[in-house]
Amino acid sequence: MPERDIVVIGGSAGGIEALAELLSGLPSDTPARIAVVLHTAAGSSRLLEVIRRRSPLPVVYGESGGRLQPGVVHVAPPAHHLLIGEDDTLWLSHGARVNRVRPAVDPLFRSAARRYGPRVLGVVLSGVLDDGAAGLAAIVAEGGAALVQDPADAAFAGMPQAALRTVPQAGAMPAVALGPAIVQAMKETAAERDRPDPQLVLETDLERPGRRNPSGGGGVLGRPTPFGCPECRGAMAEIERAGAVHFRCHVGHAYTPQNLIAAQSEAAEAMLWSAVSILEEQAMVHRMLAEQTGSADEHKSHSVRADRAAAAADAVRAQITG
């Protein structure tokens, strides 16, 4: 029977501190293969340095084509998704953002669920919104186990709360207790699995580097929706797996519900600010024309139009700033 020896961890705001607490609770001879995604800015340079201070295990950036090594913590480098492929191979992808970020937690979790099934232990740490929830559901659906930082212990409770709503059977505890809980979970014997969910296989194939365009065939992923992708405006499909829903466009952008709302809100705000700019420019052009004309009627007409455009701009601005 296989052992539960694959540990995948995801976090965002407040996640570095939580990860340090978790790792400090692991023995230096922990044999687990560990992969981590933390939402980080593209220019982050001290991530490994901060984590290494508390980790008894070696901490390295995952390298594309490298191997997932026992007793090593592999961290997604900034601006790259970290995925696990065949034969413990690591993949780095600069593909479409998932849940508005790159790296994202869900792609790592999905790839681990596909490759290792019951051998996987997924862990969700502090963060905002709901990245990681759909991926954790995929892990559990494939026979794996789940742990979540107690929302009351997290600096930002959003991600742990979303994970527990989606996977209510996950063990929730403070970050300091997660390390010992991982050690205990590794002693459990994992169940056998015949084969992964075909939809999970299809989706992880689409997320891997160098994927081909899904419009060329190879199966249908999800149900069509009326939603356009907030980033590229491509049509999106709704994907439901183990009670967790997310949305994906054919380009590869993917969103859990909370992240879709946030992305839609950002797109709407950008369009509204664009409308304010256009209306204010119209007001300025009409006032310029009012000053240049020698006709009293034209002066009045342009002045009225300028006032209307300025009033409309003020109204839209008020909607944005609330």
C-alpha positions, 0 to 999 in steps of 0.5 A: 500500500502506498504511503502518504508522502506528497505534501503540497502547501499553498498560502498568500497574505500571511502565508510566509509566517504560517509556512515558517511555523509549519516547517519548524515543526517538521523533523530534519529527517522528514522524508516527504516530498514537499511543494509550496506555492505562496502568492508573491510579487514578481520581484520578490528576492528574499522569499527563500531566505526568510523561509530557510531561517525556520526550516530544518529541511533544505528549501529551494526554488523548484526548477523546470525539469528537476525532480521532486526530492524527498526531504526537500521543500520546493517553492514556486519561484515568483511569476511561475506556476509550479506543477508536478508531472510524470515521474516526480518531474517539476514543471514551471509555467509562465502560463495564464494567471489563475485566480488573478495570480501566478503562481497560484495554488490550485494548479499545483494542488490539481497536478498533485491530485492527478499524479499521486491521488491518495498519497497527497496531503494538501495544506491551505494557509493564511490568505485572502479570497479562495485560491486553493479551495478547488485544488484541495477538493480535487485532492480529497476527491482523489483520495488524498487528505487535507489540513487547513490553518485555523482561520482564527490563527491566520493573519488573513482568514479568507483562504482557510475559510474557503477551504473549510467551506469546500472541504469541511472534513479537513483538519483545522489547527493553528500553524504551529500544530500543522508540522506535527499533524503532517508527520502523523498523516505520513504514518497513515497508509494511503488507499489504492486508486485505479485512475484519476478523474478524466476531467482532472486529467484534461484540465491538468493537461491544459495547465502544463507548459507547452499545452496545445490549444484545446479547440483542437480536440481532446475532450470537453472541459466543463459546461459553457457559461454566459461569462466572459473572461475578465482578462481576455474576454474569452468564453468561460466554462464552469467546472464542478469537481467534488462540490467545488466550482471554478471557471476557465476560459480557453486561453487558460485563465481560471477563477474560483467564484470569489476571485471571479467576482474580484476580477469582474469588479476590477474590470468594471472599475477600470471601464468606469474610470475610462468612462470618467476620462472620456466624459471629462475630455468631452466636456473640455472639448465642448468648452473649447468649441464654445470659446472659439465659436462666434455664434451665440447659439453654438456657444450655448449649445456647446456649453450645455453639452459640456455641463452635461458631460461634466455632470455625467463624469461626476456621477460615474466618479461618485459611483466608483468612489462611493 
